[in-house]
Amino acid sequence: MLRLLLLDEQRMFVEALGQCLSTVPDLWVAGSADPAQVDLPDKAAATRPDVITVDVAPFGARASEVLRFLSETCPASSLVVLASQSRPALAVEAARAGVIAWVPKERGIAELVTVIRGASRGEGWYPPEVLGMVLRSLREDVRSAAAGDGPLDVLSSRERDVLAGMVAGKRAWRIAEELFISVQTVRTHTRSILGKLNVHSQLEAVTLARSVADTAAKPKPVQGVAGGDPV
């Protein structure tokens, strides 16, 4: 039997969804919660879900951080986003954060059950309206990683998140709050960033990051075709 944890800020919705899913013989709703709850990691640890469903629309720009947090906190659980809006860009960020499936809320319960069962077996599912953009973006990520030789490529994904916060001028407590980690963890990442980038201060790290961003933003000259005029 598959154990489910349902996360949604709308209590009426999550209770109704829980009642529907509870009628499916091989599914067990082990718990439900508001994804903004501060004790969410404890809730997840207690319920030990095979699959977590979550609507991240209420988090706005912080949605990708919420998904990364859930992915890191519950590595054994498959994440399924129940999308209340069609947002291909967020679907891309969800895939990058480890979300295995993206289901629009207007889909039926029968289809959701099929996706949940597949997710528990490691099978991904994204609807056609966002799948194309997701695949293109992930392929580009792979190409960039394969060719990556920039100074920031030595940083882990979480270290890049912390560095991005530093570039934005955020204090350690704000970065910790937005990434759902402790201030001490932010400081640990900061020390690691300085060491990997071979700099001696946060100012140097921020200056380097901005320099890399400025270089990447400059338009590259378009190469001509062999034997012809430049295009």
C-alpha positions as CSV (number, residue, x, y, z in Angstrom):
1,M,0.0,0.0,0.0
2,L,1.3,3.4,-1.0
3,R,1.6,6.0,1.8
4,L,0.6,9.6,0.8
5,L,1.3,13.0,2.3
6,L,-1.0,15.7,0.9
7,L,0.3,19.3,1.1
8,D,-2.0,22.2,0.3
9,E,-2.9,25.5,2.0
10,Q,-6.6,25.0,1.3
11,R,-7.9,22.8,4.0
12,M,-11.2,22.1,2.3
13,F,-9.5,21.0,-0.9
14,V,-7.0,18.7,0.8
15,E,-9.6,17.1,3.0
16,A,-11.8,16.4,-0.1
17,L,-8.9,15.0,-2.0
18,G,-7.9,12.9,0.9
19,Q,-11.4,11.4,1.1
20,C,-11.4,10.6,-2.6
21,L,-7.9,9.0,-2.5
22,S,-8.8,7.0,0.6
23,T,-11.4,5.0,-1.4
24,V,-8.6,3.6,-3.6
25,P,-7.6,0.2,-2.1
26,D,-3.8,0.5,-2.6
27,L,-3.5,4.1,-1.4
28,W,-3.3,5.3,2.2
29,V,-3.4,9.0,3.1
30,A,-0.9,8.9,5.9
31,G,-1.2,12.7,6.6
32,S,-1.9,16.2,5.3
33,A,-0.5,19.6,6.1
34,D,-0.1,23.2,5.0
35,P,3.2,23.3,3.1
36,A,4.1,26.4,5.1
37,Q,4.1,24.6,8.4
38,V,7.3,25.0,10.3
39,D,7.2,21.4,11.5
40,L,6.8,20.0,8.0
41,P,10.1,18.0,8.2
42,D,8.9,16.3,11.4
43,K,5.5,15.6,9.7
44,A,7.2,14.1,6.7
45,A,9.5,12.0,8.9
46,A,6.5,10.7,10.9
47,T,4.3,9.8,7.9
48,R,7.1,8.3,5.8
49,P,5.3,9.0,2.6
50,D,6.0,7.2,-0.7
51,V,4.5,10.0,-2.6
52,I,3.9,13.7,-1.6
53,T,1.4,15.9,-3.5
54,V,1.9,19.6,-3.2
55,D,0.5,22.9,-4.7
56,V,3.2,25.5,-4.6
57,A,1.3,28.3,-6.3
58,P,0.7,30.2,-3.0
59,F,4.5,30.5,-2.6
60,G,4.9,32.6,-5.8
61,A,8.6,33.3,-6.5
62,R,9.6,31.0,-3.6
63,A,8.0,27.9,-5.2
64,S,11.3,26.4,-6.5
65,E,12.9,26.8,-3.1
66,V,10.0,25.0,-1.5
67,L,10.3,22.1,-3.9
68,R,14.1,21.9,-3.4
69,F,13.4,21.9,0.4
70,L,10.9,19.0,0.1
71,S,13.2,17.1,-2.2
72,E,16.1,17.4,0.2
73,T,14.0,16.8,3.3
74,C,12.2,13.7,1.9
75,P,14.7,12.1,-0.6
76,A,12.8,8.8,-0.4
77,S,9.5,10.3,-1.5
78,S,8.3,11.1,-5.0
79,L,7.1,14.6,-5.4
80,V,3.9,15.3,-7.4
81,V,2.9,18.9,-8.0
82,L,-0.9,19.6,-8.3
83,A,-0.8,22.7,-10.4
84,S,-3.6,25.3,-10.0
85,Q,-2.1,27.3,-12.9
86,S,-0.4,26.5,-16.2
87,R,3.1,27.8,-15.6
88,P,5.6,26.1,-17.9
89,A,8.6,28.1,-16.4
90,L,7.7,26.8,-12.9
91,A,7.3,23.3,-14.3
92,V,10.9,23.5,-15.5
93,E,12.1,24.6,-12.1
94,A,10.0,21.8,-10.5
95,A,11.7,19.3,-12.8
96,R,15.1,20.7,-11.8
97,A,14.2,20.5,-8.2
98,G,13.4,16.8,-8.5
99,V,9.6,16.8,-9.0
100,I,8.7,13.6,-10.8
101,A,5.2,14.6,-11.9
102,W,3.1,17.7,-12.7
103,V,-0.7,17.3,-12.7
104,P,-3.0,20.2,-13.4
105,K,-5.8,20.4,-10.8
106,E,-8.5,20.3,-13.5
107,R,-7.5,16.7,-14.2
108,G,-9.7,13.9,-12.8
109,I,-9.0,11.8,-9.7
110,A,-8.6,8.6,-11.8
111,E,-5.8,10.2,-13.8
112,L,-4.2,11.5,-10.6
113,V,-4.3,8.0,-9.1
114,T,-2.5,6.6,-12.2
115,V,0.2,9.3,-11.9
116,I,0.7,8.6,-8.2
117,R,1.1,4.9,-8.8
118,G,3.6,5.6,-11.6
119,A,5.5,8.1,-9.5
120,S,5.9,5.5,-6.7
121,R,7.7,3.4,-9.4
122,G,9.9,6.3,-10.5
123,E,7.8,7.0,-13.6
124,G,7.6,10.7,-14.5
125,W,4.6,12.5,-15.9
126,Y,4.2,16.1,-17.2
127,P,1.3,17.2,-19.4
128,P,1.9,18.0,-23.1
129,E,1.4,21.8,-22.6
130,V,4.6,22.0,-20.4
131,L,6.5,18.9,-21.4
132,G,8.1,20.4,-24.4
133,M,9.6,23.3,-22.5
134,V,10.7,21.0,-19.7
135,L,12.6,18.7,-22.0
136,R,14.2,21.5,-23.9
137,S,15.4,23.2,-20.7
138,L,16.8,20.0,-19.2
139,R,18.6,19.2,-22.5
140,E,20.2,22.6,-22.4
141,D,21.2,22.1,-18.7
142,V,22.9,18.9,-19.7
143,R,24.8,20.6,-22.6
144,S,25.8,23.5,-20.3
145,A,27.0,21.1,-17.6
146,A,29.0,19.1,-20.2
147,A,30.7,22.2,-21.5
148,G,30.9,24.0,-18.2
149,D,34.4,25.4,-17.4
150,G,33.3,28.6,-15.7
151,P,34.6,29.7,-12.3
152,L,31.2,29.0,-10.6
153,D,30.9,25.5,-11.9
154,V,32.8,24.2,-8.9
155,L,29.8,25.2,-6.6
156,S,27.0,22.8,-5.7
157,S,23.4,23.7,-6.5
158,R,22.7,24.8,-2.9
159,E,25.9,26.9,-2.8
160,R,24.8,28.6,-5.9
161,D,21.5,29.4,-4.2
162,V,23.3,30.9,-1.3
163,L,25.6,32.9,-3.6
164,A,22.6,34.2,-5.5
165,G,21.2,35.5,-2.2
166,M,24.5,37.2,-1.4
167,V,24.5,38.8,-4.9
168,A,21.0,40.1,-4.2
169,G,22.3,41.8,-1.0
170,K,20.4,39.5,1.4
171,R,21.5,38.9,5.0
172,A,22.3,35.4,6.2
173,W,19.0,35.1,8.1
174,R,17.0,36.1,5.0
175,I,18.8,33.5,2.8
176,A,18.2,30.9,5.5
177,E,14.5,31.7,5.7
178,E,14.0,31.6,1.9
179,L,16.0,28.3,1.5
180,F,14.4,26.7,4.5
181,I,17.8,26.0,6.1
182,S,19.5,27.3,9.3
183,V,21.6,30.4,9.5
184,Q,24.5,28.2,10.6
185,T,24.1,26.1,7.4
186,V,24.2,29.3,5.3
187,R,27.4,30.3,7.0
188,T,28.8,26.8,6.3
189,H,27.9,27.1,2.7
190,T,29.4,30.6,2.6
191,R,32.8,29.3,3.9
192,S,32.7,26.6,1.3
193,I,31.9,29.1,-1.5
194,L,34.9,31.3,-0.5
195,G,37.2,28.3,-0.4
196,K,36.1,26.9,-3.8
197,L,36.2,30.3,-5.5
198,N,39.6,31.0,-3.9
199,V,38.5,34.4,-2.6
200,H,38.8,35.9,0.9
201,S,35.5,37.7,1.4
202,Q,31.8,37.7,0.5
203,L,32.4,40.9,-1.4
204,E,35.0,39.2,-3.6
205,A,32.6,36.3,-4.2
206,V,29.8,38.6,-5.1
207,T,32.0,40.6,-7.5
208,L,33.1,37.4,-9.2
209,A,29.5,36.2,-9.5
210,R,28.4,39.5,-11.1
211,S,31.4,39.4,-13.5
212,V,30.4,35.9,-14.6
213,A,26.8,37.0,-15.1
214,D,27.8,40.1,-17.1
215,T,30.0,38.0,-19.3
216,A,27.2,35.5,-19.9
217,A,24.8,38.3,-20.8
218,K,27.0,39.7,-23.5
219,P,25.8,38.7,-27.0
220,K,28.0,36.3,-28.8
221,P,29.1,36.9,-32.4
222,V,27.2,34.7,-34.9
223,Q,29.5,32.5,-36.8
224,G,29.2,32.4,-40.6
225,V,28.6,29.2,-42.5
226,A,31.5,27.6,-44.1
227,G,32.3,29.0,-47.5
228,G,29.6,31.7,-47.3
229,D,28.8,35.1,-45.9
230,P,28.3,35.7,-42.2
231,V,24.7,35.1,-41.1
